[in-house]
Amino acid sequence: MKQTNRSFLWKRLPVLDRRPVLRLVAGGRRADVRMVGMVNRSRFLVSHPMEEGKLIFVKEGERLDVANFDGAVVSAFESAVLRVLLGDAPGLELSLPGFEQRKRDVIRRARRAQVLIPCSLRFGVGDDALRAGFIGDLSEMGAQVAVEHPLPAGVTRLDLSMRIMQWGEPLAIQIQANLRSSAPDPRPDYPATLLGLQFESIDPGVRLSLSHFVGERLLAEADDVFGAIR
């Protein structure tokens, strides 16, 4: 029996809370919290760490390691719990050391913006050498792309085609890319393979368009935690 073709559907994990995420580590325990805001240049507020829907016990004076990843750079430092806030909006007030006491490690050369853009991947000349997919994050240097099935063994280079909006107009872009990673999407509801791509030989005009597009998305995300005090 001939199988009916169906469309490949994939969605990013929805982000319901746009506040930046911080990783807290203390005594071997790890917890992710949300940045609430700055009190002043040396104190800031975060949501209270939770586990299985319950507040994790934290005491005033406790020392914590804090880390934030803004898409390209990891910022890490040691902090102290100045106040534990309970009630309707539980949280922690933490100390923020001076810039010279914070470590910064560059993980990527360019930050990636979260997107959901239909695309196609071509890795040969035959009809079976074309895959439809979705771009999940994008920078001027690379992208993560979700496809329904893994690529054939031995594929290392491919052409990525997509459309982005540039100054209110659709712009078709085709880029050669190297395949850097391939792994299944861990979510059982969205069976897909996630591909890590690194762009190569980008036309300067295309790079400028990508840079502008990604920059607009990053501004919309506003995910740089300590940008105001760097």
C-alpha positions in Angstrom: 0.0 0.0 0.0 1.3 3.4 -0.9 2.0 5.6 2.1 0.3 9.0 2.1 2.8 11.8 2.4 2.4 14.0 5.5 3.9 17.2 6.5 6.8 17.3 9.0 5.8 19.4 12.0 8.1 20.6 14.7 7.9 23.3 17.3 10.5 24.9 19.6 10.0 24.3 23.3 7.6 27.2 24.2 9.2 29.9 26.3 6.4 31.1 28.7 8.7 33.2 30.9 11.0 35.6 29.0 13.1 36.5 32.0 16.8 35.4 31.8 17.7 32.0 33.3 20.5 31.7 35.9 22.1 28.5 37.1 22.7 28.3 40.9 25.0 25.7 42.3 25.6 25.0 46.0 26.8 21.9 47.9 26.4 19.7 44.9 22.8 20.9 44.2 21.8 22.7 41.0 18.8 24.8 40.3 17.7 27.1 37.5 16.0 30.3 38.5 14.7 33.4 36.7 16.3 36.9 36.9 13.7 39.2 38.5 15.7 42.5 38.5 18.5 44.6 39.8 18.3 46.2 43.3 21.5 48.2 42.7 24.9 47.6 41.1 25.8 45.0 43.8 22.5 43.3 44.6 19.9 41.5 42.4 16.8 39.5 42.7 16.0 36.0 41.4 13.0 33.7 41.7 13.2 31.1 44.5 14.7 27.7 43.3 12.2 24.9 43.2 12.3 21.1 42.8 9.2 19.1 41.9 7.0 22.1 42.5 8.3 22.8 46.0 10.7 25.5 47.3 14.2 24.4 47.9 15.5 25.3 51.4 18.0 28.2 51.2 19.3 30.1 54.1 20.6 33.6 54.4 24.4 33.9 54.2 24.7 30.7 52.0 27.3 30.9 49.3 26.3 30.1 45.8 28.0 29.8 42.4 25.9 31.6 39.8 26.2 31.3 36.0 24.4 32.8 33.0 24.7 31.9 29.3 23.6 34.7 27.0 23.9 32.7 23.8 27.6 33.3 23.3 29.3 34.0 26.6 29.1 32.3 30.0 29.3 34.7 33.0 30.0 33.0 36.3 30.7 34.3 39.8 30.4 33.5 43.5 27.5 35.1 45.3 25.9 35.2 48.8 22.3 35.0 49.8 21.5 38.4 51.3 17.8 37.8 51.9 15.2 35.0 51.5 11.9 36.4 50.3 8.8 34.3 51.0 5.0 35.0 50.5 3.2 35.3 47.2 6.3 35.9 45.2 9.2 33.9 46.8 12.7 34.8 45.7 16.3 35.4 46.7 18.3 38.6 47.0 21.8 37.8 45.9 25.1 39.8 46.0 26.7 40.7 42.7 30.5 41.1 42.8 32.4 43.6 40.7 33.2 43.0 37.1 36.8 42.0 37.8 35.6 39.1 40.1 33.4 37.6 37.4 34.6 35.0 35.0 33.6 35.2 31.3 34.1 32.3 28.9 33.4 32.7 25.2 31.5 29.6 24.0 30.4 30.8 20.6 31.7 33.6 18.4 28.1 34.8 17.8 25.0 34.7 19.8 22.0 32.7 18.4 18.5 34.0 18.4 15.5 31.6 18.9 13.4 31.4 15.7 11.0 29.1 14.0 11.7 29.3 10.2 10.8 26.7 7.6 13.8 25.7 5.5 15.2 23.0 3.2 18.5 21.2 3.2 20.1 19.8 0.0 23.0 17.4 0.2 23.0 15.9 -3.3 21.5 16.1 -6.7 18.8 13.4 -6.5 15.2 13.9 -5.4 16.0 11.9 -2.2 18.8 14.3 -1.3 16.4 17.1 -0.1 15.0 17.5 3.4 12.4 19.9 4.7 13.0 21.2 8.2 12.7 24.1 10.7 15.5 26.4 11.9 15.2 26.6 15.7 18.0 29.0 16.4 20.1 31.2 14.1 23.2 33.4 14.1 25.3 34.8 11.3 27.7 31.9 11.9 25.4 28.9 12.1 22.1 27.4 13.0 20.3 24.5 14.6 17.9 22.8 12.2 15.2 20.1 13.0 14.5 17.5 10.3 12.2 14.5 10.5 14.8 11.8 9.9 18.6 11.6 10.3 20.7 12.5 7.3 22.4 9.6 5.4 25.8 8.5 6.8 28.7 10.4 5.4 27.0 13.7 4.8 29.2 16.5 6.0 28.3 19.5 3.8 24.9 20.8 2.6 23.1 23.8 1.3 20.6 25.5 3.6 17.7 27.5 2.0 15.3 29.8 3.9 13.4 33.0 3.8 13.7 35.8 6.4 12.0 39.2 6.6 14.3 42.1 5.9 12.9 45.6 6.4 9.4 44.3 5.9 10.2 42.3 2.7 10.9 38.5 2.4 14.5 37.7 1.5 15.5 34.3 0.1 18.9 33.1 1.4 21.0 30.0 0.4 24.1 29.2 2.4 26.6 26.4 2.3 27.1 24.8 5.7 29.1 22.1 7.4 27.4 19.5 9.6 28.8 19.7 13.1 26.4 17.6 15.1 23.3 15.4 14.9 21.2 14.3 17.8 17.5 13.3 18.4 15.2 15.8 19.9 14.7 14.6 23.5 11.0 15.5 23.5 8.9 12.4 22.8 6.0 14.5 21.4 8.2 16.0 18.6 10.2 13.2 17.0 13.0 14.9 15.0 16.7 15.0 14.5 18.5 18.2 15.5 21.4 19.2 13.3 24.1 21.7 14.3 25.3 23.6 11.2 28.3 26.0 10.8 28.1 28.3 7.8 30.9 28.8 5.4 31.8 31.1 2.5 28.9 33.5 3.2 28.4 36.4 0.8 29.1 39.7 2.7 25.6 41.0 1.8 24.0 37.8 3.1 26.0 38.0 6.3 24.9 41.6 6.8 21.3 40.6 6.3 21.6 37.7 8.8 23.4 39.9 11.3 20.6 42.5 11.1 17.9 39.9 11.4 19.5 38.1 14.3 20.2 41.4 16.1 16.5 42.3 16.0 15.5 39.0 17.4 18.1 39.2 20.2 16.8 42.7 21.1 13.3 41.3 21.3 14.4 38.4 23.5 16.3 40.8 25.9 18.2 37.9 27.3 21.5 39.5 28.3 21.3 39.4 32.1 24.0 41.8 33.1 24.2 43.9 30.0 23.2 47.0 31.9 26.1 46.8 34.3 29.0 45.5 32.2 
